[in-house]
Amino acid sequence: MDTSIKTITDGKIGIDSEGNEENSLPRRLKFSTFKGESFTPPDGGWGWVVCMASVWVNGSVIATTNTYGIMYIAIETKFANDHDSIAFKASLVGPIALGMIFLLGIVAGILSDRIGIRPTGMIGAAMGAIGMLGSAFVEKLELLFITYGIILGFGAACMLSTYITILGHYFHKRLGIVNGIVTFGGGVITIVMSVVLPIVLREIGLRYTFILLSGQYVVSMGCAYTWKPLLKKVNDFGTGSNNKSCVDRYLNRRIWKCKGYVIWAVSLSVALLGFMVPYVHLFKYSQILFPESNGSYLVLCLNGAACVGKLVCGRLSDLHCINRIRLQQAAFTVLGIVTICIPFVSDYYSLIAVSLIIGSCDGFFICLIGPIVFDFLKPSDASQAVGFVIGMMAIPLSAGSPVAGALFDYLGSYNIAFHIAGIPPIVGALSMFAIPKKSIIDKEDKTHIVEGTFNLMRMLVL
């Protein structure tokens, strides 16, 4: 039994079972190591500075990924003469970055365990700045796969992973409010970028836009510097019985024994195959159909509705009468139907309505991922369960929009691409009916620990 529980007495942390003493912290704070015990952060003080810094970091990363549809047009225009399948290759850049953010999230978490939250966040911001700055001087489209896709993507993964973790060091009772502030603030930054980015691209061009955007990651380095951890996470990797294999020491295999979790994770991956298609291609589609209209408003509507959707869904999902899986199924079904119907839209204002619906469904689906993990598994298993489902989402999120771009190159129209993109969300939603009811833990029977809360927050903001 682990007896290394630490409490603060007279301004100092008590002695653990091994005789180790920690540094002084505020007297009213009580906590334990991250081994499944309770943790009570100060719920204020310097935490509000950390919160505001996290708003900027979240906004920088999310705005970069969610406004790629605007950058896509400029990239396609710049390299149009050098490539025949330009729509396919240009649409591949953004999804590679998004895929890296999801795929390397677990790696970023391990890195923060090894070297610390603050250094990992600052390294991530530095890599983001390097990726953006390098993209400004690229003369071949394929090099953007490395600078914008891989380097920027990994940097963004480090930034997101660490700022979510540090919020849990400072807030507990106000964690929901703080998460709402960070999410909403990031959404506001994304909306502002949706309006400003087309103007900047028109006035200074793609190269200097990349240079300007690298500046927001330089500012993020300063934000990450404010993330002073209140305690260090105890790293259990590599400990335990000598009979355990290397895989067992690092990976939790228990999560794969939960049939409901496995079915849900696979269904989620299927549903996301067409998810990014409207985000990447709707801007160009509107320019083709309605050249006199401002397509950037569609990106603004997508991100604004997603921001509101997260807040509304967060409220609904806490109600005991709400089945979170059914709520997510409904969001995917509506998303699929509306995406299929995009080619039938006959005017620009109807396209704005479509953008609002898709954005709302986006907010609902993302907000529910973390809570659903807790519905299937114990909090002690939630960390890797969320990590694995994030990793499984990487490929489908990255694959959909390039396929849509290839179809446009071949057919000269987006109609078939949108029709096909709407099918996977519906298929994924239907397959969730196979989840056994007995796999779901009652909401009132669950307990909460910090490690689980961190990963819940991670999903609320992506």
Secondary structure in CASP SS format (residue, H / E / C, confidence):
PFRMAT SS
TARGET T0000
AUTHOR 0000-0000-0000
METHOD secondary structure of the structure
MODEL  1
M C 1.00
D C 1.00
T C 1.00
S C 1.00
I C 1.00
K C 1.00
T C 1.00
I E 1.00
T E 1.00
D C 1.00
G C 1.00
K E 1.00
I E 1.00
G C 1.00
I C 1.00
D C 1.00
S C 1.00
E C 1.00
G C 1.00
N C 1.00
E C 1.00
E C 1.00
N C 1.00
S C 1.00
L C 1.00
P C 1.00
R C 1.00
R C 1.00
L C 1.00
K E 1.00
F E 1.00
S C 1.00
T C 1.00
F C 1.00
K C 1.00
G C 1.00
E C 1.00
S C 1.00
F E 1.00
T E 1.00
P C 1.00
P C 1.00
D C 1.00
G C 1.00
G C 1.00
W C 1.00
G H 1.00
W H 1.00
V H 1.00
V H 1.00
C H 1.00
M H 1.00
A H 1.00
S H 1.00
V H 1.00
W H 1.00
V H 1.00
N H 1.00
G H 1.00
S H 1.00
V H 1.00
I H 1.00
A H 1.00
T H 1.00
T H 1.00
N H 1.00
T C 1.00
Y H 1.00
G H 1.00
I H 1.00
M H 1.00
Y H 1.00
I H 1.00
A H 1.00
I H 1.00
E H 1.00
T H 1.00
K H 1.00
F C 1.00
A H 1.00
N H 1.00
D H 1.00
H C 1.00
D C 1.00
S C 1.00
I H 1.00
A H 1.00
F H 1.00
K H 1.00
A H 1.00
S H 1.00
L H 1.00
V H 1.00
G H 1.00
P H 1.00
I H 1.00
A H 1.00
L H 1.00
G H 1.00
M H 1.00
I H 1.00
F H 1.00
L H 1.00
L C 1.00
G H 1.00
I H 1.00
V H 1.00
A H 1.00
G H 1.00
I H 1.00
L H 1.00
S H 1.00
D H 1.00
R H 1.00
I H 1.00
G C 1.00
I H 1.00
R H 1.00
P H 1.00
T H 1.00
G H 1.00
M H 1.00
I H 1.00
G H 1.00
A H 1.00
A H 1.00
M H 1.00
G H 1.00
A H 1.00
I H 1.00
G H 1.00
M H 1.00
L H 1.00
G H 1.00
S H 1.00
A H 1.00
F C 1.00
V C 1.00
E C 1.00
K C 1.00
L H 1.00
E H 1.00
L H 1.00
L H 1.00
F H 1.00
I H 1.00
T H 1.00
Y H 1.00
G H 1.00
I H 1.00
I H 1.00
L H 1.00
G H 1.00
F H 1.00
G H 1.00
A H 1.00
A H 1.00
C H 1.00
M H 1.00
L H 1.00
S H 1.00
T H 1.00
Y H 1.00
I H 1.00
T H 1.00
I H 1.00
L H 1.00
G H 1.00
H H 1.00
Y H 1.00
F C 1.00
H C 1.00
K C 1.00
R C 1.00
L H 1.00
G H 1.00
I H 1.00
V H 1.00
N H 1.00
G H 1.00
I H 1.00
V H 1.00
T H 1.00
F H 1.00
G H 1.00
G H 1.00
G H 1.00
V H 1.00
I H 1.00
T H 1.00
I H 1.00
V H 1.00
M H 1.00
S H 1.00
V H 1.00
V H 1.00
L H 1.00
P H 1.00
I H 1.00
V H 1.00
L H 1.00
R H 1.00
E H 1.00
I H 1.00
G H 1.00
L H 1.00
R H 1.00
Y H 1.00
T H 1.00
F H 1.00
I H 1.00
L H 1.00
L H 1.00
S H 1.00
G H 1.00
Q H 1.00
Y H 1.00
V H 1.00
V H 1.00
S H 1.00
M H 1.00
G H 1.00
C H 1.00
A H 1.00
Y H 1.00
T C 1.00
W C 1.00
K C 1.00
P C 1.00
L C 1.00
L C 1.00
K C 1.00
K C 1.00
V C 1.00
N C 1.00
D C 1.00
F C 1.00
G C 1.00
T C 1.00
G C 1.00
S C 1.00
N C 1.00
N C 1.00
K C 1.00
S C 1.00
C H 1.00
V H 1.00
D H 1.00
R H 1.00
Y H 1.00
L C 1.00
N C 1.00
R H 1.00
R H 1.00
I H 1.00
W H 1.00
K H 1.00
C C 1.00
K H 1.00
G H 1.00
Y H 1.00
V H 1.00
I H 1.00
W H 1.00
A H 1.00
V H 1.00
S H 1.00
L H 1.00
S H 1.00
V H 1.00
A H 1.00
L H 1.00
L H 1.00
G H 1.00
F C 1.00
M C 1.00
V H 1.00
P H 1.00
Y H 1.00
V H 1.00
H H 1.00
L H 1.00
F H 1.00
K H 1.00
Y H 1.00
S H 1.00
Q H 1.00
I H 1.00
L H 1.00
F C 1.00
P C 1.00
E C 1.00
S C 1.00
N C 1.00
G C 1.00
S H 1.00
Y H 1.00
L H 1.00
V H 1.00
L H 1.00
C H 1.00
L H 1.00
N H 1.00
G H 1.00
A H 1.00
A H 1.00
C H 1.00
V H 1.00
G H 1.00
K H 1.00
L H 1.00
V H 1.00
C H 1.00
G H 1.00
R H 1.00
L H 1.00
S H 1.00
D C 1.00
L C 1.00
H C 1.00
C C 1.00
I C 1.00
N C 1.00
R H 1.00
I H 1.00
R H 1.00
L H 1.00
Q H 1.00
Q H 1.00
A H 1.00
A H 1.00
F H 1.00
T H 1.00
V H 1.00
L H 1.00
G H 1.00
I H 1.00
V H 1.00
T H 1.00
I H 1.00
C H 1.00
I H 1.00
P H 1.00
F H 1.00
V C 1.00
S C 1.00
D C 1.00
Y H 1.00
Y H 1.00
S H 1.00
L H 1.00
I H 1.00
A H 1.00
V H 1.00
S H 1.00
L H 1.00
I H 1.00
I H 1.00
G H 1.00
S H 1.00
C H 1.00
D H 1.00
G H 1.00
F H 1.00
F H 1.00
I H 1.00
C H 1.00
L H 1.00
I H 1.00
G H 1.00
P H 1.00
I H 1.00
V H 1.00
F H 1.00
D H 1.00
F H 1.00
L C 1.00
K C 1.00
P H 1.00
S H 1.00
D H 1.00
A H 1.00
S H 1.00
Q H 1.00
A H 1.00
V H 1.00
G H 1.00
F H 1.00
V H 1.00
I H 1.00
G H 1.00
M H 1.00
M H 1.00
A H 1.00
I H 1.00
P H 1.00
L H 1.00
S H 1.00
A H 1.00
G H 1.00
S H 1.00
P H 1.00
V H 1.00
A H 1.00
G H 1.00
A H 1.00
L H 1.00
F H 1.00
D H 1.00
Y H 1.00
L H 1.00
G C 1.00
S C 1.00
Y C 1.00
N H 1.00
I H 1.00
A H 1.00
F H 1.00
H H 1.00
I H 1.00
A H 1.00
G C 1.00
I H 1.00
P H 1.00
P H 1.00
I H 1.00
V H 1.00
G H 1.00
A H 1.00
L H 1.00
S H 1.00
M H 1.00
F H 1.00
A H 1.00
I C 1.00
P C 1.00
K H 1.00
K H 1.00
S H 1.00
I C 1.00
I C 1.00
D C 1.00
K H 1.00
E H 1.00
D H 1.00
K C 1.00
T C 1.00
H C 1.00
I C 1.00
V H 1.00
E H 1.00
G H 1.00
T H 1.00
F H 1.00
N H 1.00
L H 1.00
M H 1.00
R H 1.00
M H 1.00
L H 1.00
V H 1.00
L C 1.00
END
